[in-house]
Amino acid sequence: MAIAVLKPTDQVVVSATAIALVYAIFAQTVPAYADVRADKPNNVNTHKAVKMAAITSIAAVGSLALVGKSPTVFTIGGAMILFEAWKYHYGNYGANGTDENAASASY
């Protein structure tokens, strides 16, 4: 008995759904990106929110991939999870933008 897999066109639709789902989970779980950038570095609450959003997204994308029997959905959804987690997790590391703006305004 052959395992029914999604057609390539259906994989694109389900992958787009996975991307939208991950984006929505991060948008509702994590503070706004501008707030993350303006916050103090290494904020524990931001890291916990990102971790919870990533875990929730993994469950959602994994479920879609298992139901659709498609590794493409899992790969594309996983890439979106990695991107969003990286973006928010490291959003307030590095140089202090407020100090840089003040320094450039003084010229």
N, C-alpha and C positions, 0 to 999 in steps of 0.2 A: 504494500500500500504506500503510495507516494504522499509525501507531506505537501500540503498545499501552501505555497508561498505567495507573497504579493507580487503582482506584475510591476515592472519598473515604474510605470506612471503612478501606480498606487503607492509605491514606496516613497516617491517624491511628495505626495500629498500627506502621507502619514509622518514623514520626516519634518515637513513644514509644520504640522500639528505639534510635533514634539518640540520644535524650536519655540513656537508660540507658547506652549505650556510651560517650558522652562523659563522663558522671559516673564510670563505672568507670575509664576511662583516667586521669582526673585524680586519682581516689582512690588509684590504684596508682603513679602517677608522681611526684606532688607530695607534699611532707611534709604532715602533718596540719595543718588550718587553725589549730588552737590553737597549734601550734609556730611557724607562720608569723607569727601575731599577736604571739607573745612574743619572736620573734627580733629581732636588731638591724635597723634600717632599711637598705634597699638591699643586702640579702644577694645576692651574685652567684649563688650556687648555687641559691637559690630562683627567681631570674629565669630561669636556664637550665632548671630543671626545668619551670617553667610554659611556657616556649617549646617544649620538647620535647613536653609533653603537648598543647599546642595544635596543633602540626604533626601529631602522630599522630592527633589527633581529626579534623583536617581531612581527612586521608587516609581515615579510616574513614567519616566522614559523606559525603564526596564519592563514595566507592565505593557506599554505600547509595543515594545519590541517582541515580547513573548507572545502577545495576542496575535500580532501580525506575522510572527515567525520570520522576522527580517533583521539580519545583522546590520543592514544599512541604516535602519531607524536607530538602532542602538549606537552606532558609530557617530552619526550626525547629532543625535541628542546628547551623547556624551561629550562631544566637542563643544556644544553650546554650554553645557554645564561647566566644563573646564574654563571656558572663556568668561562666563559670568562670575564664577568663583574667583578667578584670577583678578578680574577687573575690580571687584568690590574688596577683596582681601588685601590687595596692595594699593588701593585707591588713595590712601593717605600716608604712604611711605615716601621717603625722598626729601627733596628740598621743601622748605616751608614757603608756600606760594604767597602768603601774606607779607612775609619779610621781603621776598623777591619783588613784589609789586611796589612796596614802599621804597625799596632801594632804587628801582627804575624810575619812580615818579620824582625822586629828588634830583635827577640830572638836570 
